[in-house]
Amino acid sequence: MEQKKEQAENLVGQALNLVELVGYQEGAVVSRTVIKQQTGTVTLFSFDEGQGLSEHTTPFDAMVYILDGEAEITISGEAHYPKAGEMVIMPANKPHALKAIKRFKMLLIMIRS
């Protein structure tokens, strides 16, 4: 846990390229926490083609910003296909899932208040 905190602290006060902060890994989903506070989190993810997160709900709205590639984001059974430079807000308490149509990277922002 302390190691994650050190990683986040190393990011503070620097100009950084989000796309370069998380790499692709064959057959995997990779995540990197950028900010973790009681009031919310900012996390980078990379998904190899065909990888995803199964359907789930969260008690808070979450915003996904696609940094690279193309995703399928399903919210309450309705599919959306954002590409690099586009975002989707996933509403609280609605089932949603993510899948990589092509390998993609995203920034997930969740505010808990």
N, C-alpha and C positions, 0 to 999 in steps of 0.2 A: 504494500500500500504506500509506503514512503517513497518507493521508487517512482510510482505514478505521480506523486506530488512533485518530486524533483523534475520529472519530465515537463510538467505543466509550468513550473517556475522557470525553466530554461526557455520557455516561449515568450515570457513577459518582456515587454519593452523592445521588441525586435520587429522589423518588417519581414514577414515570412510569406512564402507561397503555399497556400493551403493544399494544392494538388500534390506538392512534393512532400508534405508531412506524413503521408501514409502511402505505402506501396501496395501493389497487387501481389497476391500469393496464389499460386495455382491451386484450384479446388477449394478455396477458402474465403471467408469473410474476415477482414482485418479491421480492428477499431483502434482509435487513439483518442483519449480524452484530452481536450484542449482546456476546458474550464469545468470544474466541478464544485458547485456551491449548493447550499441548502435550497436556494431559490431557483436553481436550474442548472442545466448542463449544456455544454457544447462539445460534440463528439464528431470526429472524422471517421468515415468508414470507406473501405474499398471492398467490392464484391467481384469475384471472378465470374466469368460468364456462366449462367445457370445457377449460381448460388443465390441465397435469399434468406429472409427472415419469415418464419411461418406466421400465420394470422394470430394476432393478439390485440389487446386493448391497453390503453394507458389512461390514467385519470386526468391527464393534462393534454392540451393541444401541443402538437409537435410540428415544427417546420423542417422540411427536407429541401435542401438546395443542392441540385446536381452540379458537380464540379467537372465531371468527365464521363463520357459514355452515355448509356441509355438504360433506364429502369422501367419496370412495370410496378406501379404502386396501386394496390387494390384497396379501396375504402368502402366498406359495407357492400361488397360485391361488385362495385363499379371500378373498372380498370382505367388507369391514367398512365401515359407514357412520356414522362418528362425526359428531356435531354439536357446536355450541358448548358448552363445558364438559366435553367428554369427551376421553379420551386413548386412544392405542393404543401399545403397545410393539412395535416391529418388531425381531425377533431377528436377531442377527448371522448372516451367511452364508446367509440365506434371501432368495430373490428377493422384492422388493416394488416396488409402483408406487403413485402417488397421482394422483387426478384430481378436479377440482372439479365436483361435482354442481350446486352453486350456488357462486357465488364464495365463497371462504373464506380465512381467515387462520389460521396455525398457528405455534406455537412448537416448534422442533425442538431437542431436547437430546441430544447425543451425548457419552458418556463413553468415553474411549479406554483406560482402565486396568482 
